[in-house]
């Protein structure tokens, strides 16, 4: 549902699709074989991004999220992956400012 009806936000490394919900949230991270042929590398990217999302759950606005990783993200180190994702979430105002982290 989020893939068809969600609002899309773009950066050089990610596409975020967000569908507003009254409360709660659901998250998915999509890393296709276009990003890397190696399952090990794709899984590392997913682990890093899911960890960052998990650490910031209290800051996310409610809704369904699909984080789609672009091939350019495969070249980034873990720290930069985290920073780029959080910058995009802040830029498109999907983070609550009143929550403490």
DASULVEN-V99809 format. One record per residue. N is the residue number from 1. RES is the residue in three letters. PSI is psi in radians with two decimals (none if undefined). Layout:
n={N & N}
res={RES & RES}
psi={PSI & PSI}
This chain:
n={1 & 2 & 3 & 4 & 5 & 6 & 7 & 8 & 9 & 10 & 11 & 12 & 13 & 14 & 15 & 16 & 17 & 18 & 19 & 20 & 21 & 22 & 23 & 24 & 25 & 26 & 27 & 28 & 29 & 30 & 31 & 32 & 33 & 34 & 35 & 36 & 37 & 38 & 39 & 40 & 41 & 42 & 43 & 44 & 45 & 46 & 47 & 48 & 49 & 50 & 51 & 52 & 53 & 54 & 55 & 56 & 57 & 58 & 59 & 60 & 61 & 62 & 63 & 64 & 65 & 66 & 67 & 68 & 69 & 70 & 71 & 72 & 73 & 74 & 75 & 76 & 77 & 78 & 79 & 80 & 81 & 82 & 83 & 84 & 85 & 86 & 87 & 88 & 89 & 90 & 91 & 92 & 93 & 94 & 95 & 96 & 97 & 98 & 99 & 100 & 101}
res={UNK & UNK & UNK & UNK & UNK & UNK & UNK & UNK & UNK & UNK & UNK & UNK & UNK & UNK & UNK & UNK & UNK & UNK & UNK & UNK & UNK & UNK & UNK & UNK & UNK & UNK & UNK & UNK & UNK & UNK & UNK & UNK & UNK & UNK & UNK & UNK & UNK & UNK & UNK & UNK & UNK & UNK & UNK & UNK & UNK & UNK & UNK & UNK & UNK & UNK & UNK & UNK & UNK & UNK & UNK & UNK & UNK & UNK & UNK & UNK & UNK & UNK & UNK & UNK & UNK & UNK & UNK & UNK & UNK & UNK & UNK & UNK & UNK & UNK & UNK & UNK & UNK & UNK & UNK & UNK & UNK & UNK & UNK & UNK & UNK & UNK & UNK & UNK & UNK & UNK & UNK & UNK & UNK & UNK & UNK & UNK & UNK & UNK & UNK & UNK & UNK}
psi={-0.77 & -0.56 & -0.60 & -0.75 & -0.17 & 2.68 & 2.38 & 2.46 & 2.40 & 2.58 & 3.03 & -0.39 & -0.33 & 2.78 & 2.24 & 2.23 & 2.29 & 2.29 & 2.07 & 2.44 & 2.76 & -0.79 & 2.79 & 3.12 & 2.67 & 2.45 & 2.51 & 2.56 & 2.19 & 2.12 & 1.87 & 3.00 & -0.22 & -0.48 & -0.82 & 2.43 & -0.37 & 2.11 & -0.58 & -0.78 & -0.72 & -0.74 & -0.60 & -0.79 & -0.80 & -0.75 & -0.79 & -0.81 & -0.71 & -0.66 & -0.78 & -0.72 & -0.75 & -0.69 & -0.31 & 0.35 & -0.68 & -0.25 & -0.30 & 2.47 & 2.66 & 2.64 & -3.11 & 2.37 & 2.39 & 2.06 & 1.93 & 2.16 & 2.32 & 2.78 & -0.53 & -0.44 & -0.38 & -0.41 & -0.17 & 2.56 & 2.86 & -0.76 & -0.75 & -0.63 & -0.85 & -0.82 & -0.78 & -0.72 & -0.79 & -0.64 & -0.73 & -0.76 & -0.70 & -0.76 & -0.69 & 0.16 & 0.78 & 0.09 & 2.40 & 2.41 & -0.33 & -0.26 & 2.50 & 2.59 & none}
